[in-house]
């Protein structure tokens, strides 16, 4: 540091959403309790991504848990999966192309369980990084998977090259929970909050770029 020059002041951070106070997203939190236990496994590259939706999802789902990593320590991951005796389901499609990457086919789902006996495991990552997380963690490959059915086009308009059938982590999780619980409208207020979050990010970009 050059003598006589004051260091740049550090930005004030929100302790809840972990973003700069000027771009805090806490006002969009719309809590909806779910009987399903939610575990969000976040890729490290998503932690500081201002456009990521997982932190808002975490704020909207009381009791949800987040863990950050790409390759998880086996014992630590085992302790997270199936907490409280629940059956974990991985929110992920069964794509035949995964076999060429050495990813084992998922086991079949057993008898349909009540939502209160389920744990939904969500990977918060780009498609490429989520496949790598699956490849690096055999415990995830061993989980039955939950594919989504008949979802509407994504509202995730702030990430480049995002196709209508590519959902944000928040959208995919809300639709999965609605599917498991048999209530199509239950998470509408969370999805509406997501629309507000997207509009905020678009406004920041228009003013010169969103803070990360």
N, C-alpha and C positions, 0 to 999 in steps of 0.2 A: 504494500500500500504506500502511495506517495505521501511523504510527510506534509502535514497541513491540510490534507483532504479528508473530509468526513466520510465514513463508510456509508454506503447506500442503506437507507432504513429498510428493515425487514417488513414484508407485508404482514398485516394482521390476518391470522387464520381463524376460521370458524372451527371450534373444537368438536362440533357435531358432524358436519358434513366433510370436514377436512379440506375445505377449499378456501381461497382468499376471501376475506369478509366481503369484498366488493362484488364477488360473484357467488355468494352463498346460495345454496339451493334448498335450504331448510324450509322456506315458505311453500315449497311444492310438496312437502311431505303430507301424504293423505293416508294415515294408518288404517289398515284393514286386517283384522286378526284372521288367521287361517288355522284350521285344525291340523293341517299338514305341517310337519317340521321342514324348514327350508335351510339348506346348506349351500352357500355360494362359494365356489372355489375360483378365486380371481387370479388371472395371470399377472405377473409383476408388471408387464408393460401397460396394463390397464389402470394401475393404481393412480397415476398422475394424469390420466387422460380426461381432460375437461368435458369431452363429449360422451364419456362413458355413463351408462345408466345404472350400474350395479349399486352405487352408493345410495341413489334415490330409492331404488328397490328395497335396499336394506332398511332405510328409514321408514318405508311404507309398510313393512311386514314385521310387526312386533315379534320378538323372539327369534328372528332369523339370525344366522351366524355367517360370518365371512372369514375365510382363510386365504392367505396369499401364497402362491407358489406355482412352480411349473412341475418339478418333480418333488413330491411330498415324501417325507420320511415315513416309511411303511407303518410303524407303530402309531405315529401321530395321525395318519390318515385313517387307520383302522379305528382309532378312538373317536373320530368324527363321524364315520359312517355307521348308520344304524343306531344312533344314540337313543337311549331309553327303550331299547328293544323294538324299534320301528324297522319296517322294511324299506331300505333305500331303493329309489328309482332314479336312474340317470336320465336327465332331460337331454336326449341326444338321438338323432336318427340312426337306424341300422343301415349303413351304406356299404354295399358289397366291395367298393374300392378300398375300404379299410383293411381288407384281408391282405392286399398286396403290401401294406405297410407293416404287417406283422401284428395287427390288432385282432384279438380273438373275437369270434362272434359272441354277442351277448346271450346270456341264458334266457330262456322263455320266462315270461311273467307267470307267477302261480295264480292261485285263486284271487279274485278281486278283493282287496281289503278296504275297510272303511278309511276315509281320509285321516282320522285320528291315529291310525296305525302305520302311516306312511311317512317317509322322509323323501323330499324332492331334492336331488343333487343337481346343481346348476353350474356349468362352466362359463365363466365370464371371460371371454377371449375372442379374438378373431377366429374365423373358421379354421385357418391354417394352424394357429396356435392351440386351438382346442383339440385338434387331432393329435398334436404333439403331446399335450397333457394326457390324453387318453393313452397314447403309446407308451409314455414314460411311467404310468401308474397302473400296473396290472390289477390293483384292487378296483379301479374304476371299470376296467374291462369286464370284471366279474359281475357287474351289476346288471340287472334287467333294465331295459331302456323304455322310456316313454316318448313315443313320437307324437307330434302335434297333428291334429286333423282339422281341416277346413278353417284355417285362420285367415283373417282379413289382411289386406295389404298393410305393410309397415308404415308407421308415421315417422320413422327414424330418418329424417331428411338431412341430418347434419354430418353424416359420415360419407366420405367419397365412395362412389361406385356401389352404393347400397341399393340392391334390387328389391322390388316390392315383396318378394317372398323371403327376404332376409330380415329377420326380426331382431330388435334389440334384446338384450338380456332381460330388461324389465318386461317388455311385451311378451316374450316367449314364456316367461315364468307366470305372468298373470293368466295367459291363455291355458297353460298347463294346469294351474291350480283350479281354474274354472272347469276344465275338463274332468279333473279328478273329483271335484266336489259336486259336479252336475248342476252348476249355477253359472250360466253364461254372462250374467250381468254383475256378479258379485264384485269384480275388481274394476268396474267402469271408472270409479273415482280415482283409482291409481293410474289408469290409462289417461284420464283427463289431466291429471297432474303431470304426466309425462309430456303431454302436448304443451303444457306451460313451460316445462323445462326446455323442450326443443325450441320454443319461441324465444326463450331467454338466450339460448346459445346462438340462435340466428341473429338476434339483436346485437349481441356482443361481437359477432363476426363482422357485422355491417359497420360497427364502430371502430373496427381496426384489429379484430382478432380476439378470440376468447382466451382468457387467462387459464393456464393449466393448473 
